[in-house]
Amino acid sequence: MTLSPERLAITIAAHAADRKASDIVALDLREVAGYTDFFVICSGNTDRQTKAIHDAIHVGLKKQGGLLPRRVEGVGGSRWILMDYLDVVVHIFTPDTRDFYRLESLWGDVPRREFDPQELLAELPASSAAS
């Protein structure tokens, strides 16, 4: 199964919402970056929750379409986990780390989409939600 970059970003956001990620946004970098199309940025309240969000995205995309990230960084510390799916790069932060690095401010001039977690959950296949 091949997903467009936009659909992949939404699917990633949905898996994050399934693990109660907060402040889920996608930044559209297609006009300004050559290495990826979207950043999906979200927060988990604790290191443990950021790891759970990572795990949900990893397992969900593997089950849905056999997608695996090209690279993953930060799982050990779990304050900022980066998952590189080439067309979409996922950033999962604890709130303090997100405030410190302020990625959204660095990319403030690009189109931004904020997601409603309840709407995102409808995007998941029934077998994926809260498994």
Backbone as CSV, one residue per row, in Angstrom:
resi,resn,N_x,N_y,N_z,CA_x,CA_y,CA_z,C_x,C_y,C_z
1,MET,0.845,-1.175,0.000,0.000,0.000,0.000,0.890,1.237,0.000
2,THR,0.678,2.129,-0.952,1.428,3.364,-1.032,0.523,4.516,-0.611
3,LEU,1.018,5.310,0.315,0.273,6.471,0.786,0.917,7.742,0.240
4,SER,0.083,8.706,-0.141,0.627,10.007,-0.530,1.239,10.638,0.720
5,PRO,2.146,11.592,0.555,2.716,12.257,1.734,1.648,12.869,2.641
6,GLU,0.623,13.464,2.058,-0.448,14.055,2.877,-1.198,12.981,3.661
7,ARG,-1.548,11.888,3.003,-2.263,10.799,3.658,-1.380,10.170,4.733
8,LEU,-0.086,10.044,4.463,0.835,9.498,5.455,0.885,10.395,6.683
9,ALA,0.942,11.708,6.492,0.962,12.638,7.623,-0.308,12.499,8.466
10,ILE,-1.456,12.383,7.810,-2.720,12.226,8.537,-2.754,10.904,9.286
11,THR,-2.279,9.847,8.661,-2.265,8.526,9.301,-1.342,8.530,10.515
12,ILE,-0.193,9.146,10.383,0.741,9.260,11.516,0.082,10.047,12.648
13,ALA,-0.542,11.161,12.301,-1.225,11.972,13.313,-2.327,11.170,14.002
14,ALA,-3.033,10.345,13.248,-4.099,9.520,13.828,-3.546,8.502,14.822
15,HIS,-2.440,7.868,14.480,-1.822,6.915,15.417,-1.342,7.634,16.675
16,ALA,-0.830,8.843,16.511,-0.407,9.628,17.677,-1.615,9.970,18.546
17,ALA,-2.716,10.371,17.924,-3.933,10.708,18.671,-4.462,9.502,19.435
18,ASP,-4.279,8.325,18.862,-4.741,7.101,19.517,-4.019,6.855,20.844
19,ARG,-2.828,7.438,20.989,-2.074,7.309,22.242,-2.106,8.616,23.029
20,LYS,-3.129,9.407,22.769,-3.399,10.642,23.527,-2.326,11.712,23.370
21,ALA,-1.684,11.752,22.196,-0.746,12.845,21.921,-1.512,14.160,21.940
22,SER,-0.830,15.219,22.318,-1.473,16.535,22.349,-0.800,17.473,21.356
23,ASP,-1.513,18.545,21.028,-0.991,19.585,20.133,-0.400,18.994,18.855
24,ILE,-1.188,18.195,18.163,-0.730,17.532,16.937,-0.869,18.508,15.768
25,VAL,0.244,18.774,15.095,0.235,19.667,13.937,1.078,19.059,12.815
26,ALA,0.749,19.448,11.602,1.562,19.097,10.444,2.022,20.388,9.792
27,LEU,3.300,20.452,9.487,3.869,21.583,8.767,4.157,21.136,7.341
28,ASP,3.670,21.875,6.377,3.846,21.558,4.960,5.138,22.213,4.473
29,LEU,6.146,21.408,4.268,7.470,21.912,3.888,7.769,21.757,2.400
30,ARG,6.775,21.360,1.617,7.036,21.046,0.203,7.645,22.194,-0.584
31,GLU,7.318,23.425,-0.239,7.835,24.569,-0.986,9.191,25.068,-0.480
32,VAL,9.628,24.568,0.680,10.842,25.139,1.275,11.939,24.122,1.594
33,ALA,11.626,22.829,1.571,12.635,21.819,1.919,12.651,20.722,0.868
34,GLY,13.831,20.275,0.530,13.964,19.215,-0.461,14.048,17.824,0.140
35,TYR,14.176,17.726,1.441,14.403,16.425,2.074,13.152,15.777,2.640
36,THR,12.058,16.504,2.761,10.803,15.928,3.244,9.656,16.826,2.821
37,ASP,8.448,16.276,2.851,7.261,17.058,2.504,6.559,17.624,3.728
38,PHE,6.529,16.855,4.807,5.811,17.275,6.007,6.591,16.948,7.267
39,PHE,6.436,17.791,8.262,6.760,17.465,9.647,5.431,17.226,10.348
40,VAL,5.333,16.160,11.098,4.221,15.977,12.030,4.829,16.135,13.417
41,ILE,4.290,17.068,14.180,4.828,17.393,15.502,3.732,17.157,16.532
42,CYS,4.086,16.484,17.616,3.115,16.262,18.688,3.845,16.149,20.018
43,SER,3.057,16.150,21.091,3.621,16.058,22.439,3.000,14.910,23.209
44,GLY,3.831,14.329,24.068,3.373,13.393,25.078,3.706,14.011,26.421
45,ASN,2.891,13.783,27.415,3.091,14.436,28.714,4.332,13.958,29.457
46,THR,4.768,12.740,29.181,5.918,12.157,29.878,6.812,11.435,28.873
47,ASP,8.013,11.084,29.319,8.912,10.285,28.477,8.240,8.974,28.074
48,ARG,7.526,8.399,29.020,6.841,7.130,28.765,5.774,7.267,27.689
49,GLN,5.045,8.375,27.755,4.000,8.578,26.754,4.601,8.844,25.373
50,THR,5.700,9.586,25.294,6.321,9.807,23.988,6.752,8.476,23.378
51,LYS,7.259,7.588,24.194,7.651,6.251,23.715,6.421,5.474,23.244
52,ALA,5.314,5.574,23.973,4.080,4.895,23.569,3.552,5.452,22.245
53,ILE,3.667,6.757,22.055,3.249,7.373,20.786,4.130,6.852,19.654
54,HIS,5.439,6.828,19.888,6.370,6.263,18.905,5.980,4.838,18.546
55,ASP,5.747,4.032,19.568,5.421,2.619,19.333,4.139,2.474,18.520
56,ALA,3.127,3.291,18.828,1.855,3.214,18.105,2.032,3.570,16.633
57,ILE,2.811,4.602,16.362,3.063,4.997,14.970,3.838,3.890,14.258
58,HIS,4.890,3.408,14.889,5.742,2.377,14.283,4.938,1.116,13.953
59,VAL,4.232,0.602,14.937,3.468,-0.641,14.753,2.301,-0.410,13.795
60,GLY,1.617,0.721,13.944,0.460,0.998,13.091,0.822,1.071,11.617
61,LEU,1.889,1.782,11.276,2.284,1.899,9.872,2.841,0.588,9.334
62,LYS,3.500,-0.172,10.188,4.007,-1.477,9.760,2.848,-2.415,9.442
63,LYS,1.822,-2.422,10.297,0.658,-3.292,10.066,-0.168,-2.823,8.872
64,GLN,-0.357,-1.516,8.764,-1.213,-0.974,7.709,-0.624,-1.139,6.315
65,GLY,0.638,-0.842,6.175,1.193,-0.864,4.829,2.611,-1.359,4.735
66,GLY,3.096,-1.968,5.805,4.469,-2.447,5.788,5.495,-1.335,5.807
67,LEU,5.094,-0.139,6.227,6.013,1.000,6.249,6.870,0.985,7.508
68,LEU,8.146,1.166,7.311,9.084,1.286,8.418,9.846,2.592,8.267
69,PRO,10.195,3.228,9.375,10.958,4.475,9.260,12.363,4.197,8.733
70,ARG,12.870,5.143,7.980,14.236,5.030,7.477,15.235,5.155,8.625
71,ARG,14.868,5.999,9.597,15.746,6.237,10.744,14.906,6.691,11.924
72,VAL,15.328,6.304,13.113,14.684,6.732,14.355,15.777,7.205,15.306
73,GLU,15.558,8.347,15.930,16.509,8.906,16.894,15.768,9.257,18.180
74,GLY,16.443,9.151,19.319,15.933,9.662,20.571,15.054,8.740,21.392
75,VAL,14.889,7.501,20.977,14.009,6.591,21.716,14.557,6.322,23.118
76,GLY,15.866,6.289,23.259,16.469,6.029,24.571,16.086,7.056,25.618
77,GLY,16.189,8.316,25.276,15.850,9.379,26.227,14.379,9.725,26.217
78,SER,13.752,9.588,25.071,12.317,9.790,24.862,11.812,11.198,25.146
79,ARG,12.701,12.193,25.168,12.231,13.575,25.316,11.942,14.191,23.951
80,TRP,12.687,13.751,22.935,12.445,14.163,21.552,12.754,12.944,20.696
81,ILE,11.715,12.349,20.182,11.873,11.189,19.306,11.611,11.648,17.883
82,LEU,12.526,11.326,16.991,12.411,11.670,15.581,12.269,10.380,14.790
83,MET,11.255,10.321,13.946,11.034,9.166,13.064,11.024,9.676,11.629
84,ASP,11.918,9.177,10.801,12.049,9.655,9.426,11.425,8.651,8.453
85,TYR,10.265,9.021,7.921,9.597,8.212,6.903,9.823,8.810,5.509
86,LEU,10.896,9.556,5.356,11.303,10.232,4.123,10.331,11.345,3.736
87,ASP,9.123,11.030,3.279,8.168,12.070,2.899,7.605,12.805,4.114
88,VAL,7.634,12.151,5.255,7.135,12.733,6.500,8.142,12.457,7.612
89,VAL,8.521,13.488,8.333,9.388,13.343,9.503,8.535,13.653,10.734
90,VAL,8.549,12.730,11.677,7.732,12.845,12.881,8.612,13.309,14.033
91,HIS,8.117,14.297,14.790,8.799,14.796,15.977,7.847,14.612,17.156
92,ILE,8.245,13.799,18.118,7.431,13.558,19.307,8.207,14.113,20.492
93,PHE,7.622,15.099,21.156,8.309,15.816,22.227,7.604,15.658,23.570
94,THR,8.368,15.817,24.638,7.762,16.145,25.924,7.490,17.651,25.863
95,PRO,6.552,18.172,26.647,6.211,19.611,26.549,7.399,20.549,26.760
96,ASP,8.243,20.287,27.760,9.387,21.171,28.007,10.364,21.181,26.837
97,THR,10.606,20.017,26.260,11.530,19.927,25.132,10.955,20.623,23.910
98,ARG,9.662,20.474,23.693,9.014,21.160,22.561,9.097,22.675,22.731
99,ASP,8.862,23.148,23.942,8.972,24.588,24.211,10.388,25.096,23.991
100,PHE,11.376,24.287,24.367,12.773,24.690,24.236,13.190,24.803,22.765
101,TYR,12.852,23.803,21.945,13.315,23.795,20.555,12.417,24.593,19.608
102,ARG,11.154,24.756,19.930,10.224,25.599,19.173,10.302,25.392,17.654
103,LEU,10.196,24.161,17.217,10.257,23.876,15.775,9.204,24.629,14.989
104,GLU,8.006,24.739,15.557,6.945,25.444,14.836,7.320,26.903,14.580
105,SER,8.037,27.512,15.514,8.475,28.901,15.319,9.554,28.989,14.249
106,LEU,10.448,28.010,14.222,11.507,28.015,13.210,10.937,27.914,11.798
107,TRP,9.828,27.183,11.667,9.191,26.987,10.378,7.870,27.765,10.318
108,GLY,7.824,28.928,10.956,6.589,29.694,11.093,5.979,30.188,9.798
109,ASP,6.760,30.241,8.724,6.252,30.776,7.464,5.647,29.716,6.548
110,VAL,5.599,28.456,6.962,5.045,27.394,6.123,3.593,27.120,6.520
111,PRO,2.807,26.584,5.586,1.427,26.227,5.931,1.400,25.213,7.080
112,ARG,0.427,25.403,7.957,0.325,24.594,9.170,-1.092,24.047,9.275
113,ARG,-1.189,22.790,9.659,-2.502,22.184,9.891,-2.548,21.632,11.306
114,GLU,-3.525,22.099,12.065,-3.739,21.576,13.413,-4.821,20.516,13.325
115,PHE,-4.638,19.436,14.070,-5.567,18.316,13.999,-6.435,18.227,15.237
116,ASP,-7.680,17.832,15.036,-8.595,17.510,16.121,-8.425,16.018,16.409
117,PRO,-7.997,15.653,17.626,-7.753,14.235,17.929,-8.964,13.334,17.687
118,GLN,-10.158,13.806,17.979,-11.351,12.979,17.766,-11.571,12.689,16.284
119,GLU,-11.359,13.683,15.440,-11.495,13.470,13.999,-10.420,12.517,13.487
120,LEU,-9.237,12.620,14.048,-8.149,11.739,13.624,-8.446,10.275,13.924
121,LEU,-9.056,10.009,15.068,-9.333,8.621,15.444,-10.235,7.936,14.425
122,ALA,-11.078,8.681,13.757,-11.945,8.127,12.721,-11.133,7.683,11.493
123,GLU,-9.916,8.184,11.368,-9.049,7.838,10.237,-8.417,6.452,10.386
124,LEU,-8.382,5.934,11.598,-7.723,4.650,11.841,-8.617,3.487,11.465
125,PRO,-8.024,2.419,10.925,-8.808,1.207,10.736,-9.304,0.705,12.091
126,ALA,-10.463,0.100,12.125,-11.058,-0.353,13.393,-10.122,-1.269,14.174
127,SER,-9.326,-2.052,13.476,-8.421,-2.987,14.161,-7.230,-2.292,14.800
128,SER,-6.951,-1.040,14.396,-5.792,-0.319,14.923,-6.095,0.477,16.171
129,ALA,-7.281,1.017,16.278,-7.611,1.936,17.378,-7.506,1.237,18.719
130,ALA,-6.732,1.863,19.604,-6.557,1.411,20.997,-6.205,-0.053,21.118
131,SER,-5.346,-0.537,20.228,-4.917,-1.932,20.345,-3.667,-2.059,21.151
